[in-house]
Amino acid sequence: MQFYNLKTRSHVDVPESAIKKTKMVRKTKSGEQTRYALMAEHGGAKLYKFVNEATYKATKAEEV
């Protein structure tokens, strides 16, 4: 899967086995907001990729 590395400002290919997924929930004035993200570490840098719920559920990565 392709991630964007902010340090090097380039796209990086990360193998599926190195990806973990997480769900971030926060409270707002009008209720709760849920954000879905995929995380990976490549070259000492933590990489994040925000995805929609369908992609999050379809990914077979380990949930953190």
Backbone as a printed PyTorch tensor [residue, N CA C, xyz], in Angstrom:
tensor([[[  0.8550,  -1.1730,   0.0000],
         [  0.0000,   0.0000,   0.0000],
         [  0.8940,   1.2270,   0.0000]],

        [[  0.4370,   2.2690,  -0.6010],
         [  1.2280,   3.4710,  -0.7460],
         [  0.8860,   4.4900,   0.3370]],

        [[  1.9060,   5.0020,   1.0110],
         [  1.7840,   6.0470,   2.0130],
         [  2.5870,   7.2490,   1.5410]],

        [[  2.3100,   8.4110,   2.1230],
         [  3.0750,   9.6140,   1.8090],
         [  3.9490,   9.9400,   3.0110]],

        [[  5.2390,  10.0480,   2.7970],
         [  6.1840,  10.3760,   3.8530],
         [  6.3810,  11.8880,   3.8840]],

        [[  5.9950,  12.5140,   4.9860],
         [  6.0990,  13.9710,   5.0910],
         [  7.5390,  14.4520,   5.2120]],

        [[  8.4070,  13.6410,   5.8170],
         [  9.8060,  14.0500,   5.9670],
         [ 10.5120,  14.1300,   4.6250]],

        [[ 10.3450,  13.0990,   3.8040],
         [ 11.0400,  13.0650,   2.5170],
         [ 10.1940,  13.6370,   1.3810]],

        [[  8.9370,  13.9210,   1.6650],
         [  7.9890,  14.4450,   0.6770],
         [  7.9150,  13.5500,  -0.5640]],

        [[  7.7410,  12.2600,  -0.2910],
         [  7.6360,  11.3040,  -1.3900],
         [  6.6910,  10.1720,  -1.0010]],

        [[  6.1960,   9.4650,  -1.9980],
         [  5.3450,   8.3080,  -1.7590],
         [  6.2210,   7.0960,  -1.4860]],

        [[  5.7650,   6.2580,  -0.5440],
         [  6.5170,   5.0840,  -0.1250],
         [  5.5990,   3.8780,  -0.2100]],

        [[  6.0860,   2.7720,  -0.7610],
         [  5.3310,   1.5240,  -0.7890],
         [  5.6520,   0.7220,   0.4630]],

        [[  4.5990,   0.3590,   1.2140],
         [  4.7460,  -0.3960,   2.4480],
         [  4.0260,  -1.7300,   2.2730]],

        [[  4.6540,  -2.8380,   2.6600],
         [  3.9760,  -4.1390,   2.5310],
         [  2.7790,  -4.2480,   3.4790]],

        [[  1.7830,  -5.0190,   3.0800],
         [  0.5540,  -5.1800,   3.8800],
         [  0.8510,  -5.7180,   5.2780]],

        [[  1.8920,  -6.5210,   5.4300],
         [  2.2100,  -7.1190,   6.7250],
         [  2.7040,  -6.0960,   7.7450]],

        [[  3.1700,  -4.9390,   7.2970],
         [  3.7020,  -3.9140,   8.1940],
         [  2.6760,  -2.8500,   8.5610]],

        [[  1.4330,  -3.0260,   8.1150],
         [  0.3950,  -2.0160,   8.3380],
         [ -0.4680,  -2.4030,   9.5320]],

        [[ -0.8060,  -1.4100,  10.3440],
         [ -1.7400,  -1.5770,  11.4520],
         [ -2.8380,  -0.5450,  11.2720]],

        [[ -4.0190,  -0.8480,  11.8080],
         [ -5.1150,   0.1100,  11.6570],
         [ -5.6050,   0.5620,  13.0200]],

        [[ -6.1210,   1.7800,  13.0580],
         [ -6.6260,   2.3450,  14.3000],
         [ -7.8470,   3.2110,  14.0250]],

        [[ -8.6830,   3.3040,  15.0380],
         [ -9.8940,   4.1120,  14.9510],
         [ -9.7900,   5.1920,  16.0190]],

        [[ -9.9230,   6.4520,  15.6130],
         [ -9.8110,   7.5800,  16.5300],
         [-11.1830,   8.2060,  16.7180]],

        [[-11.6480,   8.2600,  17.9570],
         [-12.9630,   8.8150,  18.2600],
         [-12.7670,  10.0120,  19.1760]],

        [[-13.4130,  11.1180,  18.8290],
         [-13.3620,  12.2890,  19.7020],
         [-14.7430,  12.9000,  19.8190]],

        [[-14.9490,  13.5680,  20.9300],
         [-16.2330,  14.2080,  21.1800],
         [-16.2090,  15.6330,  20.6440]],

        [[-17.3010,  16.0180,  19.9960],
         [-17.4680,  17.3800,  19.5060],
         [-18.7430,  17.9410,  20.1080]],

        [[-19.0540,  19.1690,  19.8020],
         [-20.2790,  19.7780,  20.3240],
         [-21.5270,  19.0680,  19.8350]],

        [[-21.4740,  18.5680,  18.5990],
         [-22.6610,  17.9500,  18.0100],
         [-22.6710,  16.4170,  18.1160]],

        [[-21.7190,  15.8290,  18.8320],
         [-21.6930,  14.3740,  18.9790],
         [-20.2790,  13.8380,  18.9410]],

        [[-20.1120,  12.6820,  18.3170],
         [-18.7990,  12.0730,  18.2100],
         [-18.3260,  12.0380,  16.7640]],

        [[-17.0310,  12.2050,  16.5830],
         [-16.4220,  12.1130,  15.2620],
         [-15.4740,  10.9200,  15.2630]],

        [[-15.6060,  10.0610,  14.2720],
         [-14.7530,   8.8880,  14.1480],
         [-13.9050,   9.0200,  12.9030]],

        [[-12.5970,   8.8480,  13.0790],
         [-11.6600,   8.8800,  11.9500],
         [-10.9630,   7.5350,  11.8910]],

        [[-10.7870,   7.0320,  10.6990],
         [-10.1680,   5.7390,  10.4780],
         [ -8.8050,   5.9650,   9.8370]],

        [[ -7.7620,   5.3070,  10.3760],
         [ -6.4160,   5.5250,   9.8630],
         [ -5.6550,   4.2140,   9.7780]],

        [[ -4.7530,   4.1610,   8.8150],
         [ -3.8030,   3.0710,   8.6860],
         [ -2.4400,   3.6250,   9.0630]],

        [[ -1.6610,   2.8400,   9.8250],
         [ -0.3640,   3.2980,  10.2910],
         [  0.7110,   2.3210,   9.8340]],

        [[  1.9010,   2.8430,   9.6030],
         [  3.0470,   2.0220,   9.2470],
         [  4.3090,   2.7520,   9.6760]],

        [[  5.4000,   2.0080,   9.7790],
         [  6.6850,   2.6160,  10.0830],
         [  7.6490,   2.2330,   8.9760]],

        [[  8.2760,   3.2400,   8.3980],
         [  9.1830,   2.9960,   7.2710],
         [ 10.3840,   3.9110,   7.4010]],

        [[ 11.5570,   3.3420,   7.5020],
         [ 12.7740,   4.1460,   7.6010],
         [ 12.8360,   4.9870,   8.8560]],

        [[ 12.2550,   4.5120,   9.9520],
         [ 12.2670,   5.2460,  11.2090],
         [ 11.1970,   6.3170,  11.3240]],

        [[ 10.3910,   6.4930,  10.3120],
         [  9.3310,   7.5100,  10.3430],
         [  7.9740,   6.8260,  10.4490]],

        [[  7.1070,   7.3710,  11.2920],
         [  5.7490,   6.8560,  11.4000],
         [  4.9070,   7.4770,  10.2970]],

        [[  4.1910,   6.6370,   9.5910],
         [  3.3690,   7.0920,   8.4770],
         [  1.9080,   6.8500,   8.8020]],

        [[  1.0450,   7.7870,   8.4820],
         [ -0.3900,   7.6790,   8.6990],
         [ -1.1040,   7.9060,   7.3750]],

        [[ -2.2020,   7.1850,   7.2000],
         [ -3.0310,   7.3740,   6.0200],
         [ -4.4800,   7.3030,   6.4800]],

        [[ -5.2050,   8.3960,   6.3430],
         [ -6.6070,   8.4110,   6.7270],
         [ -7.4390,   7.8360,   5.5890]],

        [[ -8.3510,   6.9220,   5.9490],
         [ -9.1680,   6.2210,   4.9600],
         [-10.6320,   6.2730,   5.3780]],

        [[-11.5110,   5.8760,   4.4660],
         [-12.9330,   5.8240,   4.8120],
         [-13.2490,   4.5120,   5.5410]],

        [[-14.4440,   4.4040,   6.0540],
         [-14.8370,   3.2520,   6.8650],
         [-14.8080,   1.9490,   6.0660]],

        [[-15.2100,   1.9940,   4.8120],
         [-15.2370,   0.7970,   3.9720],
         [-13.8250,   0.2450,   3.7580]],

        [[-12.8730,   1.1130,   3.4840],
         [-11.4840,   0.6870,   3.3000],
         [-10.9190,   0.1570,   4.6120]],

        [[-11.2690,   0.8010,   5.7180],
         [-10.8190,   0.3780,   7.0420],
         [-11.2750,  -1.0500,   7.3410]],

        [[-12.5320,  -1.3350,   7.0780],
         [-13.0720,  -2.6680,   7.3570],
         [-12.5510,  -3.7200,   6.3730]],

        [[-12.2470,  -3.3240,   5.1450],
         [-11.7540,  -4.2570,   4.1390],
         [-10.2890,  -4.6350,   4.3500]],

        [[ -9.5470,  -3.7890,   5.0470],
         [ -8.1360,  -4.0630,   5.2820],
         [ -7.9900,  -5.1350,   6.3490]],

        [[ -7.1320,  -6.1040,   6.0960],
         [ -6.9560,  -7.2180,   7.0110],
         [ -5.7860,  -6.9940,   7.9710]],

        [[ -5.4670,  -5.7460,   8.2530],
         [ -4.3590,  -5.4020,   9.1470],
         [ -4.7940,  -5.5720,  10.6060]],

        [[ -3.7940,  -5.6640,  11.4680],
         [ -4.0380,  -5.7870,  12.9060],
         [ -4.5430,  -4.4680,  13.4490]],

        [[ -5.5520,  -4.5170,  14.3240],
         [ -6.0970,  -3.2850,  14.9090],
         [ -5.3640,  -2.9600,  16.1920]],

        [[ -5.0140,  -1.6970,  16.3480],
         [ -4.2870,  -1.2410,  17.5370],
         [ -5.2430,  -0.5510,  18.4670]]])
